[in-house]
Amino acid sequence: MFGNKKDNKVEDLTKEQNKIAQGTTFKGDIDSQGSFRIEGKVEGNITTAGKVVVGKTGYVEGSIQCEYADFEGKFSGEITVNSTLTLKSSAIIEGNVVTEKLAIEPGAVFNATCKMKGAVKSLNDEKSRQQQTRKKEQTA
């Protein structure tokens, strides 16, 4: 009677956006299917299948696991981005980063160790090929 029937369709929750406003401090872990916009401070871990946007006044201390991330604010900790991590000129990043693609605007501060997902695989493949070639040369 009062329910909203949608023909049993599964909604794409990654399009939903959560917001932590400027002046708000959140302490704890967040696990969500929806995206996040952070203008306040988060002390904890964020896990989402969506996108994380940290605005100029935003600060995250902890870990983030997400599909995409855009930073204008500050981050300290460990971040894993399945696709693209974008750092705007006002971004300050410290810690450990794992991503597939990285875009950094001039002026951004990036004091982090970084692993590129696709590059790690191809570098390991190249090392294996070089080792096999050396073994063949030594036995010949």
Backbone hydrogen bonds, N-H to C=O, Kabsch-Sander energy under -0.5 kcal/mol:
donor,donor_aa,acceptor,acceptor_aa,energy
5,K,3,G,-0.8
9,K,6,K,-1.9
11,E,9,K,-0.5
13,L,11,E,-1.1
15,K,12,D,-1.4
16,E,13,L,-1.2
18,N,35,S,-2.9
20,I,37,R,-2.4
21,A,19,K,-0.6
24,T,21,A,-1.8
26,F,41,K,-3.0
28,G,26,F,-0.5
28,G,43,E,-2.3
30,I,45,N,-3.6
32,S,47,T,-2.7
35,S,16,E,-2.7
36,F,51,K,-2.9
37,R,18,N,-2.3
38,I,53,V,-3.2
39,E,20,I,-3.4
39,E,37,R,-0.6
40,G,20,I,-1.4
41,K,24,T,-2.9
42,V,59,Y,-2.6
43,E,26,F,-3.1
44,G,42,V,-0.6
44,G,61,E,-2.0
46,I,63,S,-3.0
47,T,30,I,-2.5
48,T,65,Q,-2.6
49,A,32,S,-0.9
52,V,68,Y,-2.1
53,V,36,F,-2.7
54,V,70,D,-2.7
55,G,38,I,-2.3
55,G,53,V,-0.6
58,G,55,G,-1.7
59,Y,40,G,-2.2
60,V,74,K,-1.8
61,E,42,V,-2.8
62,G,76,S,-2.2
63,S,44,G,-0.7
64,I,78,E,-2.1
65,Q,46,I,-2.5
66,C,80,T,-2.2
67,E,50,G,-2.5
68,Y,50,G,-1.0
69,A,84,T,-2.0
70,D,52,V,-2.4
71,F,86,T,-2.6
72,E,54,V,-2.9
73,G,54,V,-1.2
74,K,58,G,-2.4
75,F,92,I,-2.4
76,S,60,V,-2.4
77,G,94,E,-2.2
78,E,62,G,-1.7
79,I,96,N,-2.7
80,T,64,I,-3.0
81,V,98,V,-2.9
82,N,66,C,-2.5
82,N,80,T,-0.5
83,S,67,E,-2.1
85,L,101,K,-2.5
86,T,69,A,-2.9
86,T,84,T,-0.5
87,L,103,A,-3.2
88,K,71,F,-3.1
88,K,86,T,-0.6
91,A,88,K,-1.9
92,I,73,G,-2.1
93,I,109,V,-2.8
94,E,75,F,-1.9
95,G,111,N,-1.5
96,N,77,G,-2.4
97,V,113,T,-3.0
98,V,79,I,-2.4
99,T,115,K,-2.2
100,E,81,V,-0.7
100,E,83,S,-1.0
101,K,83,S,-2.3
103,A,85,L,-2.7
105,E,87,L,-2.7
108,A,105,E,-1.8
109,V,91,A,-2.9
110,F,108,A,-0.6
111,N,93,I,-2.9
112,A,110,F,-0.8
113,T,95,G,-2.2
115,K,97,V,-2.5
117,K,99,T,-2.7
117,K,115,K,-0.6
120,V,116,M,-2.2
121,K,117,K,-1.2
122,S,118,G,-1.8
123,L,119,A,-2.6
124,N,120,V,-2.1
125,D,121,K,-2.2
126,E,122,S,-2.2
127,K,123,L,-2.4
128,S,124,N,-2.2
129,R,125,D,-2.2
130,Q,126,E,-2.3
131,Q,127,K,-2.4
132,Q,128,S,-2.4
133,T,129,R,-2.2
134,R,130,Q,-2.2
135,K,131,Q,-2.2
136,K,132,Q,-2.1
137,E,133,T,-2.2
138,Q,134,R,-2.1
139,T,135,K,-1.8
140,A,136,K,-1.1
